[in-house]
């Protein structure tokens, strides 16, 4: 990350990424053997099997690098996530355009930070909505421009550090 600050990811996501990373690392010898086997078939210029194996290796190595970067630049520690302020790693309850019946609950973070909770949407802190509310306190209203060009106001009803047990529970008004 640019400023040295670690990105929050859920413990579930960390475990999932660590498992995927280990599986990719364990798969390296299989891919290397496939490349060697295809290399022995002859002319590499017109060897589709060799090209496919090399492409698989490139994709898997890129994914290993990406996961390693995510894990190196992330934390599951919620101590930096402040109760009542919309920040990365928070579950935020909002309403739109002053209409308290138009509510939404979501996690602020990257897809890598997303939870396994299928009912909890994740918005990037770089999306128009995420960027607009980043750092906003409960009760604060901010505006952002939606992809369709409309200006939308959003009011923070509550913001709390992600908790896999409580994440999808709507706040009772």
MODELLER restraints for C-alpha pairs under 7 A, 6 or more apart:
rsr = mdl.restraints
at = mdl.atoms
rsr.add(forms.Gaussian(group=physical.xy_distance, feature=features.Distance(at['CA:1:A'], at['CA:73:A']), mean=6.59, stdev=0.5))
rsr.add(forms.Gaussian(group=physical.xy_distance, feature=features.Distance(at['CA:6:A'], at['CA:73:A']), mean=5.10, stdev=0.5))
rsr.add(forms.Gaussian(group=physical.xy_distance, feature=features.Distance(at['CA:6:A'], at['CA:74:A']), mean=4.75, stdev=0.5))
rsr.add(forms.Gaussian(group=physical.xy_distance, feature=features.Distance(at['CA:6:A'], at['CA:75:A']), mean=6.09, stdev=0.5))
rsr.add(forms.Gaussian(group=physical.xy_distance, feature=features.Distance(at['CA:7:A'], at['CA:73:A']), mean=6.17, stdev=0.5))
rsr.add(forms.Gaussian(group=physical.xy_distance, feature=features.Distance(at['CA:7:A'], at['CA:74:A']), mean=4.42, stdev=0.5))
rsr.add(forms.Gaussian(group=physical.xy_distance, feature=features.Distance(at['CA:7:A'], at['CA:75:A']), mean=6.12, stdev=0.5))
rsr.add(forms.Gaussian(group=physical.xy_distance, feature=features.Distance(at['CA:8:A'], at['CA:74:A']), mean=5.53, stdev=0.5))
rsr.add(forms.Gaussian(group=physical.xy_distance, feature=features.Distance(at['CA:8:A'], at['CA:75:A']), mean=5.04, stdev=0.5))
rsr.add(forms.Gaussian(group=physical.xy_distance, feature=features.Distance(at['CA:8:A'], at['CA:76:A']), mean=5.71, stdev=0.5))
rsr.add(forms.Gaussian(group=physical.xy_distance, feature=features.Distance(at['CA:8:A'], at['CA:88:A']), mean=6.45, stdev=0.5))
rsr.add(forms.Gaussian(group=physical.xy_distance, feature=features.Distance(at['CA:8:A'], at['CA:89:A']), mean=5.32, stdev=0.5))
rsr.add(forms.Gaussian(group=physical.xy_distance, feature=features.Distance(at['CA:8:A'], at['CA:113:A']), mean=6.56, stdev=0.5))
rsr.add(forms.Gaussian(group=physical.xy_distance, feature=features.Distance(at['CA:9:A'], at['CA:74:A']), mean=6.31, stdev=0.5))
rsr.add(forms.Gaussian(group=physical.xy_distance, feature=features.Distance(at['CA:9:A'], at['CA:75:A']), mean=6.01, stdev=0.5))
rsr.add(forms.Gaussian(group=physical.xy_distance, feature=features.Distance(at['CA:9:A'], at['CA:76:A']), mean=5.43, stdev=0.5))
rsr.add(forms.Gaussian(group=physical.xy_distance, feature=features.Distance(at['CA:9:A'], at['CA:89:A']), mean=6.78, stdev=0.5))
rsr.add(forms.Gaussian(group=physical.xy_distance, feature=features.Distance(at['CA:9:A'], at['CA:112:A']), mean=6.95, stdev=0.5))
rsr.add(forms.Gaussian(group=physical.xy_distance, feature=features.Distance(at['CA:9:A'], at['CA:113:A']), mean=4.12, stdev=0.5))
rsr.add(forms.Gaussian(group=physical.xy_distance, feature=features.Distance(at['CA:10:A'], at['CA:76:A']), mean=5.69, stdev=0.5))
rsr.add(forms.Gaussian(group=physical.xy_distance, feature=features.Distance(at['CA:10:A'], at['CA:113:A']), mean=5.94, stdev=0.5))
rsr.add(forms.Gaussian(group=physical.xy_distance, feature=features.Distance(at['CA:10:A'], at['CA:115:A']), mean=6.17, stdev=0.5))
rsr.add(forms.Gaussian(group=physical.xy_distance, feature=features.Distance(at['CA:11:A'], at['CA:76:A']), mean=5.71, stdev=0.5))
rsr.add(forms.Gaussian(group=physical.xy_distance, feature=features.Distance(at['CA:12:A'], at['CA:115:A']), mean=6.65, stdev=0.5))
rsr.add(forms.Gaussian(group=physical.xy_distance, feature=features.Distance(at['CA:12:A'], at['CA:116:A']), mean=6.85, stdev=0.5))
rsr.add(forms.Gaussian(group=physical.xy_distance, feature=features.Distance(at['CA:13:A'], at['CA:112:A']), mean=6.95, stdev=0.5))
rsr.add(forms.Gaussian(group=physical.xy_distance, feature=features.Distance(at['CA:13:A'], at['CA:113:A']), mean=6.31, stdev=0.5))
rsr.add(forms.Gaussian(group=physical.xy_distance, feature=features.Distance(at['CA:13:A'], at['CA:114:A']), mean=6.72, stdev=0.5))
rsr.add(forms.Gaussian(group=physical.xy_distance, feature=features.Distance(at['CA:13:A'], at['CA:115:A']), mean=6.20, stdev=0.5))
rsr.add(forms.Gaussian(group=physical.xy_distance, feature=features.Distance(at['CA:17:A'], at['CA:67:A']), mean=6.56, stdev=0.5))
rsr.add(forms.Gaussian(group=physical.xy_distance, feature=features.Distance(at['CA:21:A'], at['CA:64:A']), mean=5.99, stdev=0.5))
rsr.add(forms.Gaussian(group=physical.xy_distance, feature=features.Distance(at['CA:21:A'], at['CA:67:A']), mean=6.60, stdev=0.5))
rsr.add(forms.Gaussian(group=physical.xy_distance, feature=features.Distance(at['CA:24:A'], at['CA:60:A']), mean=6.62, stdev=0.5))
rsr.add(forms.Gaussian(group=physical.xy_distance, feature=features.Distance(at['CA:24:A'], at['CA:64:A']), mean=6.79, stdev=0.5))
rsr.add(forms.Gaussian(group=physical.xy_distance, feature=features.Distance(at['CA:31:A'], at['CA:53:A']), mean=6.68, stdev=0.5))
rsr.add(forms.Gaussian(group=physical.xy_distance, feature=features.Distance(at['CA:31:A'], at['CA:57:A']), mean=6.29, stdev=0.5))
rsr.add(forms.Gaussian(group=physical.xy_distance, feature=features.Distance(at['CA:34:A'], at['CA:53:A']), mean=6.35, stdev=0.5))
rsr.add(forms.Gaussian(group=physical.xy_distance, feature=features.Distance(at['CA:35:A'], at['CA:50:A']), mean=5.81, stdev=0.5))
rsr.add(forms.Gaussian(group=physical.xy_distance, feature=features.Distance(at['CA:35:A'], at['CA:53:A']), mean=5.52, stdev=0.5))
rsr.add(forms.Gaussian(group=physical.xy_distance, feature=features.Distance(at['CA:35:A'], at['CA:54:A']), mean=6.52, stdev=0.5))
rsr.add(forms.Gaussian(group=physical.xy_distance, feature=features.Distance(at['CA:38:A'], at['CA:49:A']), mean=5.97, stdev=0.5))
rsr.add(forms.Gaussian(group=physical.xy_distance, feature=features.Distance(at['CA:38:A'], at['CA:50:A']), mean=4.85, stdev=0.5))
rsr.add(forms.Gaussian(group=physical.xy_distance, feature=features.Distance(at['CA:39:A'], at['CA:50:A']), mean=6.15, stdev=0.5))
rsr.add(forms.Gaussian(group=physical.xy_distance, feature=features.Distance(at['CA:44:A'], at['CA:50:A']), mean=6.90, stdev=0.5))
rsr.add(forms.Gaussian(group=physical.xy_distance, feature=features.Distance(at['CA:78:A'], at['CA:161:A']), mean=6.50, stdev=0.5))
rsr.add(forms.Gaussian(group=physical.xy_distance, feature=features.Distance(at['CA:81:A'], at['CA:87:A']), mean=6.68, stdev=0.5))
rsr.add(forms.Gaussian(group=physical.xy_distance, feature=features.Distance(at['CA:81:A'], at['CA:89:A']), mean=6.63, stdev=0.5))
rsr.add(forms.Gaussian(group=physical.xy_distance, feature=features.Distance(at['CA:81:A'], at['CA:90:A']), mean=6.97, stdev=0.5))
rsr.add(forms.Gaussian(group=physical.xy_distance, feature=features.Distance(at['CA:81:A'], at['CA:161:A']), mean=5.82, stdev=0.5))
rsr.add(forms.Gaussian(group=physical.xy_distance, feature=features.Distance(at['CA:82:A'], at['CA:161:A']), mean=6.98, stdev=0.5))
rsr.add(forms.Gaussian(group=physical.xy_distance, feature=features.Distance(at['CA:83:A'], at['CA:159:A']), mean=6.21, stdev=0.5))
rsr.add(forms.Gaussian(group=physical.xy_distance, feature=features.Distance(at['CA:83:A'], at['CA:160:A']), mean=4.80, stdev=0.5))
rsr.add(forms.Gaussian(group=physical.xy_distance, feature=features.Distance(at['CA:83:A'], at['CA:161:A']), mean=6.36, stdev=0.5))
rsr.add(forms.Gaussian(group=physical.xy_distance, feature=features.Distance(at['CA:84:A'], at['CA:137:A']), mean=5.71, stdev=0.5))
rsr.add(forms.Gaussian(group=physical.xy_distance, feature=features.Distance(at['CA:84:A'], at['CA:138:A']), mean=5.45, stdev=0.5))
rsr.add(forms.Gaussian(group=physical.xy_distance, feature=features.Distance(at['CA:84:A'], at['CA:158:A']), mean=6.00, stdev=0.5))
rsr.add(forms.Gaussian(group=physical.xy_distance, feature=features.Distance(at['CA:84:A'], at['CA:159:A']), mean=4.70, stdev=0.5))
rsr.add(forms.Gaussian(group=physical.xy_distance, feature=features.Distance(at['CA:84:A'], at['CA:160:A']), mean=5.89, stdev=0.5))
rsr.add(forms.Gaussian(group=physical.xy_distance, feature=features.Distance(at['CA:85:A'], at['CA:135:A']), mean=5.77, stdev=0.5))
rsr.add(forms.Gaussian(group=physical.xy_distance, feature=features.Distance(at['CA:85:A'], at['CA:136:A']), mean=5.59, stdev=0.5))
rsr.add(forms.Gaussian(group=physical.xy_distance, feature=features.Distance(at['CA:85:A'], at['CA:137:A']), mean=4.44, stdev=0.5))
rsr.add(forms.Gaussian(group=physical.xy_distance, feature=features.Distance(at['CA:85:A'], at['CA:138:A']), mean=6.39, stdev=0.5))
rsr.add(forms.Gaussian(group=physical.xy_distance, feature=features.Distance(at['CA:85:A'], at['CA:159:A']), mean=5.56, stdev=0.5))
rsr.add(forms.Gaussian(group=physical.xy_distance, feature=features.Distance(at['CA:86:A'], at['CA:92:A']), mean=6.52, stdev=0.5))
rsr.add(forms.Gaussian(group=physical.xy_distance, feature=features.Distance(at['CA:86:A'], at['CA:133:A']), mean=6.34, stdev=0.5))
rsr.add(forms.Gaussian(group=physical.xy_distance, feature=features.Distance(at['CA:86:A'], at['CA:134:A']), mean=5.35, stdev=0.5))
rsr.add(forms.Gaussian(group=physical.xy_distance, feature=features.Distance(at['CA:86:A'], at['CA:135:A']), mean=5.17, stdev=0.5))
rsr.add(forms.Gaussian(group=physical.xy_distance, feature=features.Distance(at['CA:86:A'], at['CA:136:A']), mean=5.35, stdev=0.5))
rsr.add(forms.Gaussian(group=physical.xy_distance, feature=features.Distance(at['CA:86:A'], at['CA:137:A']), mean=6.34, stdev=0.5))
rsr.add(forms.Gaussian(group=physical.xy_distance, feature=features.Distance(at['CA:86:A'], at['CA:159:A']), mean=5.39, stdev=0.5))
rsr.add(forms.Gaussian(group=physical.xy_distance, feature=features.Distance(at['CA:87:A'], at['CA:108:A']), mean=6.62, stdev=0.5))
rsr.add(forms.Gaussian(group=physical.xy_distance, feature=features.Distance(at['CA:87:A'], at['CA:134:A']), mean=5.34, stdev=0.5))
rsr.add(forms.Gaussian(group=physical.xy_distance, feature=features.Distance(at['CA:87:A'], at['CA:135:A']), mean=5.72, stdev=0.5))
rsr.add(forms.Gaussian(group=physical.xy_distance, feature=features.Distance(at['CA:88:A'], at['CA:108:A']), mean=4.93, stdev=0.5))
rsr.add(forms.Gaussian(group=physical.xy_distance, feature=features.Distance(at['CA:88:A'], at['CA:109:A']), mean=5.09, stdev=0.5))
rsr.add(forms.Gaussian(group=physical.xy_distance, feature=features.Distance(at['CA:88:A'], at['CA:125:A']), mean=6.70, stdev=0.5))
rsr.add(forms.Gaussian(group=physical.xy_distance, feature=features.Distance(at['CA:89:A'], at['CA:107:A']), mean=6.57, stdev=0.5))
rsr.add(forms.Gaussian(group=physical.xy_distance, feature=features.Distance(at['CA:89:A'], at['CA:108:A']), mean=5.70, stdev=0.5))
rsr.add(forms.Gaussian(group=physical.xy_distance, feature=features.Distance(at['CA:89:A'], at['CA:109:A']), mean=5.97, stdev=0.5))
rsr.add(forms.Gaussian(group=physical.xy_distance, feature=features.Distance(at['CA:89:A'], at['CA:161:A']), mean=5.90, stdev=0.5))
rsr.add(forms.Gaussian(group=physical.xy_distance, feature=features.Distance(at['CA:89:A'], at['CA:162:A']), mean=5.79, stdev=0.5))
rsr.add(forms.Gaussian(group=physical.xy_distance, feature=features.Distance(at['CA:90:A'], at['CA:107:A']), mean=5.64, stdev=0.5))
rsr.add(forms.Gaussian(group=physical.xy_distance, feature=features.Distance(at['CA:90:A'], at['CA:108:A']), mean=5.71, stdev=0.5))
rsr.add(forms.Gaussian(group=physical.xy_distance, feature=features.Distance(at['CA:90:A'], at['CA:159:A']), mean=5.96, stdev=0.5))
rsr.add(forms.Gaussian(group=physical.xy_distance, feature=features.Distance(at['CA:90:A'], at['CA:160:A']), mean=5.14, stdev=0.5))
rsr.add(forms.Gaussian(group=physical.xy_distance, feature=features.Distance(at['CA:90:A'], at['CA:161:A']), mean=4.32, stdev=0.5))
rsr.add(forms.Gaussian(group=physical.xy_distance, feature=features.Distance(at['CA:90:A'], at['CA:162:A']), mean=5.10, stdev=0.5))
rsr.add(forms.Gaussian(group=physical.xy_distance, feature=features.Distance(at['CA:91:A'], at['CA:105:A']), mean=6.86, stdev=0.5))
rsr.add(forms.Gaussian(group=physical.xy_distance, feature=features.Distance(at['CA:91:A'], at['CA:106:A']), mean=5.48, stdev=0.5))
rsr.add(forms.Gaussian(group=physical.xy_distance, feature=features.Distance(at['CA:91:A'], at['CA:107:A']), mean=4.37, stdev=0.5))
rsr.add(forms.Gaussian(group=physical.xy_distance, feature=features.Distance(at['CA:91:A'], at['CA:108:A']), mean=6.55, stdev=0.5))
rsr.add(forms.Gaussian(group=physical.xy_distance, feature=features.Distance(at['CA:91:A'], at['CA:159:A']), mean=5.69, stdev=0.5))
rsr.add(forms.Gaussian(group=physical.xy_distance, feature=features.Distance(at['CA:91:A'], at['CA:160:A']), mean=5.49, stdev=0.5))
rsr.add(forms.Gaussian(group=physical.xy_distance, feature=features.Distance(at['CA:91:A'], at['CA:161:A']), mean=6.12, stdev=0.5))
rsr.add(forms.Gaussian(group=physical.xy_distance, feature=features.Distance(at['CA:91:A'], at['CA:162:A']), mean=5.40, stdev=0.5))
rsr.add(forms.Gaussian(group=physical.xy_distance, feature=features.Distance(at['CA:91:A'], at['CA:167:A']), mean=6.46, stdev=0.5))
rsr.add(forms.Gaussian(group=physical.xy_distance, feature=features.Distance(at['CA:92:A'], at['CA:105:A']), mean=5.56, stdev=0.5))
rsr.add(forms.Gaussian(group=physical.xy_distance, feature=features.Distance(at['CA:92:A'], at['CA:106:A']), mean=5.48, stdev=0.5))
rsr.add(forms.Gaussian(group=physical.xy_distance, feature=features.Distance(at['CA:92:A'], at['CA:107:A']), mean=6.19, stdev=0.5))
rsr.add(forms.Gaussian(group=physical.xy_distance, feature=features.Distance(at['CA:92:A'], at['CA:158:A']), mean=5.75, stdev=0.5))
rsr.add(forms.Gaussian(group=physical.xy_distance, feature=features.Distance(at['CA:92:A'], at['CA:159:A']), mean=4.41, stdev=0.5))
rsr.add(forms.Gaussian(group=physical.xy_distance, feature=features.Distance(at['CA:92:A'], at['CA:160:A']), mean=6.65, stdev=0.5))
rsr.add(forms.Gaussian(group=physical.xy_distance, feature=features.Distance(at['CA:93:A'], at['CA:104:A']), mean=5.82, stdev=0.5))
rsr.add(forms.Gaussian(group=physical.xy_distance, feature=features.Distance(at['CA:93:A'], at['CA:105:A']), mean=4.44, stdev=0.5))
rsr.add(forms.Gaussian(group=physical.xy_distance, feature=features.Distance(at['CA:93:A'], at['CA:106:A']), mean=6.80, stdev=0.5))
rsr.add(forms.Gaussian(group=physical.xy_distance, feature=features.Distance(at['CA:93:A'], at['CA:156:A']), mean=6.27, stdev=0.5))
rsr.add(forms.Gaussian(group=physical.xy_distance, feature=features.Distance(at['CA:93:A'], at['CA:157:A']), mean=5.32, stdev=0.5))
rsr.add(forms.Gaussian(group=physical.xy_distance, feature=features.Distance(at['CA:93:A'], at['CA:158:A']), mean=5.17, stdev=0.5))
rsr.add(forms.Gaussian(group=physical.xy_distance, feature=features.Distance(at['CA:93:A'], at['CA:159:A']), mean=6.41, stdev=0.5))
rsr.add(forms.Gaussian(group=physical.xy_distance, feature=features.Distance(at['CA:94:A'], at['CA:103:A']), mean=5.54, stdev=0.5))
rsr.add(forms.Gaussian(group=physical.xy_distance, feature=features.Distance(at['CA:94:A'], at['CA:104:A']), mean=5.45, stdev=0.5))
rsr.add(forms.Gaussian(group=physical.xy_distance, feature=features.Distance(at['CA:94:A'], at['CA:105:A']), mean=6.41, stdev=0.5))
rsr.add(forms.Gaussian(group=physical.xy_distance, feature=features.Distance(at['CA:94:A'], at['CA:154:A']), mean=6.47, stdev=0.5))
rsr.add(forms.Gaussian(group=physical.xy_distance, feature=features.Distance(at['CA:94:A'], at['CA:155:A']), mean=5.44, stdev=0.5))
rsr.add(forms.Gaussian(group=physical.xy_distance, feature=features.Distance(at['CA:94:A'], at['CA:156:A']), mean=4.66, stdev=0.5))
rsr.add(forms.Gaussian(group=physical.xy_distance, feature=features.Distance(at['CA:94:A'], at['CA:157:A']), mean=5.09, stdev=0.5))
rsr.add(forms.Gaussian(group=physical.xy_distance, feature=features.Distance(at['CA:95:A'], at['CA:102:A']), mean=5.34, stdev=0.5))
rsr.add(forms.Gaussian(group=physical.xy_distance, feature=features.Distance(at['CA:95:A'], at['CA:103:A']), mean=4.23, stdev=0.5))
rsr.add(forms.Gaussian(group=physical.xy_distance, feature=features.Distance(at['CA:95:A'], at['CA:104:A']), mean=6.25, stdev=0.5))
rsr.add(forms.Gaussian(group=physical.xy_distance, feature=features.Distance(at['CA:95:A'], at['CA:154:A']), mean=5.76, stdev=0.5))
rsr.add(forms.Gaussian(group=physical.xy_distance, feature=features.Distance(at['CA:95:A'], at['CA:155:A']), mean=5.44, stdev=0.5))
rsr.add(forms.Gaussian(group=physical.xy_distance, feature=features.Distance(at['CA:95:A'], at['CA:156:A']), mean=6.93, stdev=0.5))
rsr.add(forms.Gaussian(group=physical.xy_distance, feature=features.Distance(at['CA:96:A'], at['CA:102:A']), mean=5.84, stdev=0.5))
rsr.add(forms.Gaussian(group=physical.xy_distance, feature=features.Distance(at['CA:96:A'], at['CA:103:A']), mean=6.73, stdev=0.5))
rsr.add(forms.Gaussian(group=physical.xy_distance, feature=features.Distance(at['CA:96:A'], at['CA:153:A']), mean=5.72, stdev=0.5))
rsr.add(forms.Gaussian(group=physical.xy_distance, feature=features.Distance(at['CA:96:A'], at['CA:154:A']), mean=4.57, stdev=0.5))
rsr.add(forms.Gaussian(group=physical.xy_distance, feature=features.Distance(at['CA:96:A'], at['CA:155:A']), mean=6.37, stdev=0.5))
rsr.add(forms.Gaussian(group=physical.xy_distance, feature=features.Distance(at['CA:97:A'], at['CA:152:A']), mean=6.22, stdev=0.5))
rsr.add(forms.Gaussian(group=physical.xy_distance, feature=features.Distance(at['CA:97:A'], at['CA:153:A']), mean=4.79, stdev=0.5))
rsr.add(forms.Gaussian(group=physical.xy_distance, feature=features.Distance(at['CA:97:A'], at['CA:154:A']), mean=6.06, stdev=0.5))
rsr.add(forms.Gaussian(group=physical.xy_distance, feature=features.Distance(at['CA:106:A'], at['CA:120:A']), mean=5.59, stdev=0.5))
rsr.add(forms.Gaussian(group=physical.xy_distance, feature=features.Distance(at['CA:106:A'], at['CA:121:A']), mean=4.89, stdev=0.5))
rsr.add(forms.Gaussian(group=physical.xy_distance, feature=features.Distance(at['CA:106:A'], at['CA:122:A']), mean=5.55, stdev=0.5))
rsr.add(forms.Gaussian(group=physical.xy_distance, feature=features.Distance(at['CA:106:A'], at['CA:123:A']), mean=6.86, stdev=0.5))
rsr.add(forms.Gaussian(group=physical.xy_distance, feature=features.Distance(at['CA:107:A'], at['CA:120:A']), mean=6.81, stdev=0.5))
rsr.add(forms.Gaussian(group=physical.xy_distance, feature=features.Distance(at['CA:107:A'], at['CA:121:A']), mean=6.26, stdev=0.5))
rsr.add(forms.Gaussian(group=physical.xy_distance, feature=features.Distance(at['CA:107:A'], at['CA:122:A']), mean=4.67, stdev=0.5))
rsr.add(forms.Gaussian(group=physical.xy_distance, feature=features.Distance(at['CA:107:A'], at['CA:123:A']), mean=6.23, stdev=0.5))
rsr.add(forms.Gaussian(group=physical.xy_distance, feature=features.Distance(at['CA:108:A'], at['CA:122:A']), mean=5.83, stdev=0.5))
rsr.add(forms.Gaussian(group=physical.xy_distance, feature=features.Distance(at['CA:108:A'], at['CA:123:A']), mean=5.11, stdev=0.5))
rsr.add(forms.Gaussian(group=physical.xy_distance, feature=features.Distance(at['CA:108:A'], at['CA:124:A']), mean=5.80, stdev=0.5))
rsr.add(forms.Gaussian(group=physical.xy_distance, feature=features.Distance(at['CA:108:A'], at['CA:125:A']), mean=5.96, stdev=0.5))
rsr.add(forms.Gaussian(group=physical.xy_distance, feature=features.Distance(at['CA:108:A'], at['CA:130:A']), mean=6.57, stdev=0.5))
rsr.add(forms.Gaussian(group=physical.xy_distance, feature=features.Distance(at['CA:109:A'], at['CA:122:A']), mean=6.34, stdev=0.5))
rsr.add(forms.Gaussian(group=physical.xy_distance, feature=features.Distance(at['CA:109:A'], at['CA:123:A']), mean=5.91, stdev=0.5))
rsr.add(forms.Gaussian(group=physical.xy_distance, feature=features.Distance(at['CA:109:A'], at['CA:124:A']), mean=4.71, stdev=0.5))
rsr.add(forms.Gaussian(group=physical.xy_distance, feature=features.Distance(at['CA:109:A'], at['CA:125:A']), mean=5.67, stdev=0.5))
rsr.add(forms.Gaussian(group=physical.xy_distance, feature=features.Distance(at['CA:110:A'], at['CA:123:A']), mean=6.86, stdev=0.5))
rsr.add(forms.Gaussian(group=physical.xy_distance, feature=features.Distance(at['CA:110:A'], at['CA:124:A']), mean=4.83, stdev=0.5))
rsr.add(forms.Gaussian(group=physical.xy_distance, feature=features.Distance(at['CA:111:A'], at['CA:122:A']), mean=6.79, stdev=0.5))
rsr.add(forms.Gaussian(group=physical.xy_distance, feature=features.Distance(at['CA:114:A'], at['CA:122:A']), mean=5.95, stdev=0.5))
rsr.add(forms.Gaussian(group=physical.xy_distance, feature=features.Distance(at['CA:119:A'], at['CA:168:A']), mean=6.67, stdev=0.5))
rsr.add(forms.Gaussian(group=physical.xy_distance, feature=features.Distance(at['CA:120:A'], at['CA:168:A']), mean=6.01, stdev=0.5))
rsr.add(forms.Gaussian(group=physical.xy_distance, feature=features.Distance(at['CA:123:A'], at['CA:130:A']), mean=6.09, stdev=0.5))
rsr.add(forms.Gaussian(group=physical.xy_distance, feature=features.Distance(at['CA:124:A'], at['CA:130:A']), mean=5.72, stdev=0.5))
rsr.add(forms.Gaussian(group=physical.xy_distance, feature=features.Distance(at['CA:125:A'], at['CA:131:A']), mean=5.11, stdev=0.5))
rsr.add(forms.Gaussian(group=physical.xy_distance, feature=features.Distance(at['CA:125:A'], at['CA:134:A']), mean=6.84, stdev=0.5))
rsr.add(forms.Gaussian(group=physical.xy_distance, feature=features.Distance(at['CA:128:A'], at['CA:144:A']), mean=6.15, stdev=0.5))
rsr.add(forms.Gaussian(group=physical.xy_distance, feature=features.Distance(at['CA:128:A'], at['CA:145:A']), mean=6.58, stdev=0.5))
rsr.add(forms.Gaussian(group=physical.xy_distance, feature=features.Distance(at['CA:128:A'], at['CA:146:A']), mean=6.58, stdev=0.5))
rsr.add(forms.Gaussian(group=physical.xy_distance, feature=features.Distance(at['CA:129:A'], at['CA:144:A']), mean=6.25, stdev=0.5))
rsr.add(forms.Gaussian(group=physical.xy_distance, feature=features.Distance(at['CA:132:A'], at['CA:142:A']), mean=6.37, stdev=0.5))
rsr.add(forms.Gaussian(group=physical.xy_distance, feature=features.Distance(at['CA:132:A'], at['CA:143:A']), mean=6.52, stdev=0.5))
rsr.add(forms.Gaussian(group=physical.xy_distance, feature=features.Distance(at['CA:132:A'], at['CA:144:A']), mean=5.76, stdev=0.5))
rsr.add(forms.Gaussian(group=physical.xy_distance, feature=features.Distance(at['CA:133:A'], at['CA:142:A']), mean=6.40, stdev=0.5))
rsr.add(forms.Gaussian(group=physical.xy_distance, feature=features.Distance(at['CA:137:A'], at['CA:156:A']), mean=6.74, stdev=0.5))
rsr.add(forms.Gaussian(group=physical.xy_distance, feature=features.Distance(at['CA:138:A'], at['CA:156:A']), mean=4.99, stdev=0.5))
rsr.add(forms.Gaussian(group=physical.xy_distance, feature=features.Distance(at['CA:138:A'], at['CA:157:A']), mean=5.42, stdev=0.5))
rsr.add(forms.Gaussian(group=physical.xy_distance, feature=features.Distance(at['CA:138:A'], at['CA:158:A']), mean=5.21, stdev=0.5))
rsr.add(forms.Gaussian(group=physical.xy_distance, feature=features.Distance(at['CA:138:A'], at['CA:159:A']), mean=6.69, stdev=0.5))
rsr.add(forms.Gaussian(group=physical.xy_distance, feature=features.Distance(at['CA:139:A'], at['CA:155:A']), mean=6.22, stdev=0.5))
rsr.add(forms.Gaussian(group=physical.xy_distance, feature=features.Distance(at['CA:139:A'], at['CA:156:A']), mean=5.30, stdev=0.5))
rsr.add(forms.Gaussian(group=physical.xy_distance, feature=features.Distance(at['CA:139:A'], at['CA:157:A']), mean=5.68, stdev=0.5))
rsr.add(forms.Gaussian(group=physical.xy_distance, feature=features.Distance(at['CA:140:A'], at['CA:155:A']), mean=5.64, stdev=0.5))
rsr.add(forms.Gaussian(group=physical.xy_distance, feature=features.Distance(at['CA:140:A'], at['CA:156:A']), mean=5.70, stdev=0.5))
rsr.add(forms.Gaussian(group=physical.xy_distance, feature=features.Distance(at['CA:141:A'], at['CA:153:A']), mean=6.55, stdev=0.5))
rsr.add(forms.Gaussian(group=physical.xy_distance, feature=features.Distance(at['CA:141:A'], at['CA:154:A']), mean=5.47, stdev=0.5))
rsr.add(forms.Gaussian(group=physical.xy_distance, feature=features.Distance(at['CA:141:A'], at['CA:155:A']), mean=4.14, stdev=0.5))
rsr.add(forms.Gaussian(group=physical.xy_distance, feature=features.Distance(at['CA:141:A'], at['CA:156:A']), mean=6.45, stdev=0.5))
rsr.add(forms.Gaussian(group=physical.xy_distance, feature=features.Distance(at['CA:142:A'], at['CA:153:A']), mean=5.58, stdev=0.5))
rsr.add(forms.Gaussian(group=physical.xy_distance, feature=features.Distance(at['CA:142:A'], at['CA:154:A']), mean=5.47, stdev=0.5))
rsr.add(forms.Gaussian(group=physical.xy_distance, feature=features.Distance(at['CA:142:A'], at['CA:155:A']), mean=6.46, stdev=0.5))
rsr.add(forms.Gaussian(group=physical.xy_distance, feature=features.Distance(at['CA:143:A'], at['CA:151:A']), mean=6.59, stdev=0.5))
rsr.add(forms.Gaussian(group=physical.xy_distance, feature=features.Distance(at['CA:143:A'], at['CA:152:A']), mean=5.48, stdev=0.5))
rsr.add(forms.Gaussian(group=physical.xy_distance, feature=features.Distance(at['CA:143:A'], at['CA:153:A']), mean=4.24, stdev=0.5))
rsr.add(forms.Gaussian(group=physical.xy_distance, feature=features.Distance(at['CA:143:A'], at['CA:154:A']), mean=6.13, stdev=0.5))
rsr.add(forms.Gaussian(group=physical.xy_distance, feature=features.Distance(at['CA:144:A'], at['CA:151:A']), mean=5.65, stdev=0.5))
rsr.add(forms.Gaussian(group=physical.xy_distance, feature=features.Distance(at['CA:144:A'], at['CA:152:A']), mean=5.53, stdev=0.5))
rsr.add(forms.Gaussian(group=physical.xy_distance, feature=features.Distance(at['CA:144:A'], at['CA:153:A']), mean=6.54, stdev=0.5))
rsr.add(forms.Gaussian(group=physical.xy_distance, feature=features.Distance(at['CA:145:A'], at['CA:151:A']), mean=4.48, stdev=0.5))
rsr.add(forms.Gaussian(group=physical.xy_distance, feature=features.Distance(at['CA:145:A'], at['CA:152:A']), mean=6.21, stdev=0.5))
rsr.add(forms.Gaussian(group=physical.xy_distance, feature=features.Distance(at['CA:146:A'], at['CA:152:A']), mean=6.85, stdev=0.5))
